[in-house]
Amino acid sequence: MVAASALVLCACGVEGKVGDYGDTTVYSEPKPNANGGVSHDPVGTLTTLSKVTVSCHEKVNGFGFYKISYSGGSGYIDDSTSIMSDDGELRPAKVPKC
């Protein structure tokens, strides 16, 4: 089972579903800003149980994001978003760095 999980991770990312209740905003690529924060624009919205594929994890000015693709496009979501995969809840350490 471990080998199969690693194969899925390397081939196309980790597939899962959004576990948060309510809407989850999908953002454009996060970029550091002059205030020590992150600048990005909303590009979409996901709801509970939306299917996503997480390809990698990125930190920008201390803020973490998952790079995702979904049926409506692609972008980034906050890494505090609950994503449930076949192996349980996704954590940044379970996906490669961008």
Phi, psi and omega in degrees: 000323180296316180299319179295319179296318180295323179296316178297319180299314183286324187283315187213002183103184181258123179271141179195188179231144177295127181259352180288145173275143183091191183272147175241123182279135173260132184246160169292178181303127179288137180228141178296144175245174186293340182272005182084010179254210182227137175251133175195159181247141175295135179235355180181176180221137175246151177246173179307134179073011173297137179279134178223158170240121181264120182265329181193175180237140181224141174249133178229117181051038177086356178261135184257143181220146169262135171273125186231162165231152181206175187300336181263000181148217180207167180166208183230143173233155178300139183284001172275353177294131178282120176237121181262123177248178177298336180264014180104194182290135182288142175232152180307326181290347181272356179233153180291160174285147179287000000 
